[in-house]
Amino acid sequence: MNKHEWRELLSLAPADILLWAASGCLIGMKFINDPVKDSILAAAAVILAIASCFVGMKNDERVSKLTNRLKKISYPVCLIVVILIIFLNFLKWNF
């Protein structure tokens, strides 16, 4: 394992930082009960998650084939999870 593998494993890659920011938006949505601010945070979370897909799903020759395959699966799954949490926030948790 080289340092690039460790960076991917520890979620410190640039795409992972975008997902951490999207997670911050989702956490902010939980504590803010204003629908306008929730909508802005939701849009920011989706945009950041989509950006992380574009950044993170590229093949990286510095990491193993398994890591590249896992990246191609995990980033879209994270986008789906972000959308699911936004859905739950608007329909279940705020009412």
C-alpha positions as CSV (number, residue, x, y, z in Angstrom):
1,M,0.0,0.0,0.0
2,N,1.3,3.4,-0.9
3,K,0.4,6.8,0.4
4,H,-2.3,7.3,-2.2
5,E,-4.0,4.0,-1.1
6,W,-3.9,5.2,2.5
7,R,-5.4,8.6,1.5
8,E,-8.3,6.8,-0.2
9,L,-8.7,4.4,2.7
10,L,-8.8,7.2,5.3
11,S,-11.2,9.4,3.3
12,L,-8.7,12.2,2.7
13,A,-8.9,12.3,-1.1
14,P,-10.2,15.5,-2.7
15,A,-13.5,13.8,-3.6
16,D,-13.9,12.6,-0.1
17,I,-13.5,16.2,1.2
18,L,-16.4,17.1,-1.1
19,L,-18.5,14.4,0.5
20,W,-17.5,15.6,4.0
21,A,-18.8,19.0,3.0
22,A,-22.1,17.5,1.7
23,S,-22.4,15.7,5.0
24,G,-22.0,19.0,6.8
25,C,-24.8,20.4,4.8
26,L,-27.0,17.5,5.7
27,I,-26.2,17.9,9.4
28,G,-27.0,21.6,9.1
29,M,-30.4,20.6,7.6
30,K,-31.2,18.6,10.7
31,F,-30.7,21.6,13.0
32,I,-32.3,24.3,10.8
33,N,-36.1,24.2,10.5
34,D,-36.5,27.0,7.9
35,P,-37.6,25.4,4.6
36,V,-35.7,28.0,2.5
37,K,-32.4,27.4,4.3
38,D,-33.1,23.6,4.2
39,S,-33.6,23.9,0.4
40,I,-30.4,25.8,-0.1
41,L,-28.4,23.3,2.0
42,A,-30.1,20.4,0.2
43,A,-29.1,21.8,-3.2
44,A,-25.5,22.4,-2.0
45,A,-25.3,18.8,-0.6
46,V,-26.5,17.4,-4.0
47,I,-24.2,19.6,-6.0
48,L,-21.2,18.6,-3.8
49,A,-22.1,14.9,-4.0
50,I,-22.4,15.1,-7.8
51,A,-19.0,16.9,-7.9
52,S,-17.5,14.2,-5.8
53,C,-18.7,11.6,-8.3
54,F,-17.0,13.4,-11.1
55,V,-13.8,13.9,-9.1
56,G,-13.6,10.5,-7.4
57,M,-14.7,8.1,-10.1
58,K,-11.7,8.7,-12.3
59,N,-9.2,5.9,-12.7
60,D,-6.1,6.5,-10.7
61,E,-3.1,4.4,-11.7
62,R,-1.4,5.1,-8.4
63,V,-4.0,2.9,-6.5
64,S,-4.9,-0.8,-7.0
65,K,-7.6,-2.0,-9.4
66,L,-9.8,-3.0,-6.5
67,T,-9.7,0.5,-5.1
68,N,-10.6,1.9,-8.5
69,R,-13.6,-0.5,-8.7
70,L,-14.7,0.4,-5.2
71,K,-14.5,4.1,-6.0
72,K,-16.8,3.6,-9.0
73,I,-19.4,2.0,-6.7
74,S,-19.0,4.0,-3.6
75,Y,-19.4,7.5,-4.9
76,P,-22.7,6.9,-6.7
77,V,-24.0,5.1,-3.6
78,C,-23.0,8.1,-1.5
79,L,-25.0,10.3,-3.9
80,I,-28.0,8.1,-3.4
81,V,-27.6,8.2,0.3
82,V,-27.5,12.0,0.2
83,I,-30.7,12.2,-1.8
84,L,-32.4,9.7,0.6
85,I,-31.4,11.7,3.6
86,I,-32.8,14.9,2.0
87,F,-36.0,13.1,1.1
88,L,-36.3,11.9,4.7
89,N,-35.6,15.4,6.1
90,F,-38.3,17.0,4.1
91,L,-41.0,14.3,4.4
92,K,-40.4,12.7,7.8
93,W,-38.1,14.6,10.2
94,N,-39.4,18.1,9.8
95,F,-43.0,17.4,10.5
